[in-house]
């Protein structure tokens, strides 16, 4: 595993001042993907933007994990529909 593309969840929690349980819960709900190697879990740098978004929604807006899961699903659906609209415009344009 290329560790330069990842940060351990312990280091991540120190940087963001959050609990490790929050990261494990996000992983359980499929909102982020933790990478496990031996005794350590890591999060990929490219997922940190999503983590920051979930932190804001959870800690500042007090949205629970089920709500975060729903928001992710709905935003994904909106993105799919936007892509479909672009595709349809391209076919008729």
C-alpha positions in Angstrom: 0.0 0.0 0.0 1.3 3.5 -0.9 1.0 5.2 2.4 1.8 8.6 1.0 -1.7 8.7 -0.5 -3.3 7.9 2.9 -3.4 9.2 6.4 -4.0 7.0 9.4 -7.3 7.6 11.1 -5.5 8.5 14.4 -3.5 11.3 12.6 -6.7 12.4 10.8 -8.6 12.6 14.1 -5.8 14.7 15.7 -5.8 17.1 12.7 -9.6 17.5 12.6 -10.2 17.2 16.3 -12.8 14.4 15.9 -13.3 10.9 17.4 -12.1 7.8 15.7 -15.6 6.3 16.2 -17.0 8.9 13.8 -14.7 7.7 11.1 -15.6 4.1 11.7 -19.3 5.0 11.6 -18.9 6.8 8.3 -17.2 3.7 7.0 -20.0 1.4 8.3 -22.6 3.6 6.5 -20.6 3.5 3.3 -20.0 7.2 3.3 -16.2 6.9 3.3 -14.0 3.9 2.8 -11.3 3.1 5.3 -8.3 1.0 4.2 -7.0 -1.4 6.7 -3.5 -2.6 6.8 -2.3 -4.8 9.7 -3.4 -3.0 12.9 -3.9 0.4 11.3 -6.8 2.0 9.4 -6.2 4.7 6.8 -8.3 7.2 4.8 -7.3 8.2 1.3 -6.4 11.9 0.9 -9.0 12.1 -1.9 -11.7 11.3 0.6 -10.8 14.1 3.0 -13.0 16.6 1.2 -16.0 14.3 1.7 -14.9 13.8 5.4 -14.9 17.6 5.9 -18.4 17.8 4.3 -19.7 15.1 6.6 -18.1 16.7 9.6 -19.8 20.0 8.9 -23.2 18.4 8.4 -22.8 16.2 11.5 -21.2 18.5 14.0 -22.4 21.9 13.0 -25.8 21.1 11.6 -26.4 18.1 13.9 -27.4 15.7 11.1 -27.2 12.1 12.2 -25.6 9.3 10.2 -28.8 8.2 8.6 -29.4 11.7 7.4 -25.8 11.9 6.0 -26.5 8.7 4.1 -29.7 10.1 2.7 -28.0 13.3 1.7 -25.2 11.4 -0.1 -27.8 9.3 -2.0 -29.9 12.4 -3.0 -26.8 14.4 -4.1 -25.7 11.4 -6.2 -29.1 11.2 -7.8 -29.1 14.9 -8.6 -25.7 14.5 -10.2 -27.0 11.6 -12.3 -30.0 13.6 -13.5 -27.7 16.6 -14.4 -25.6 14.3 -16.5 -28.7 12.9 -18.1 -29.9 16.4 -19.0 -26.4 17.3 -20.5 -26.5 14.0 -22.5 -30.0 14.8 -23.8 -29.1 18.4 -24.7 -26.1 17.0 -26.6 -28.3 14.7 -28.6 -30.8 17.4 -29.6 -28.3 20.3 -29.9 
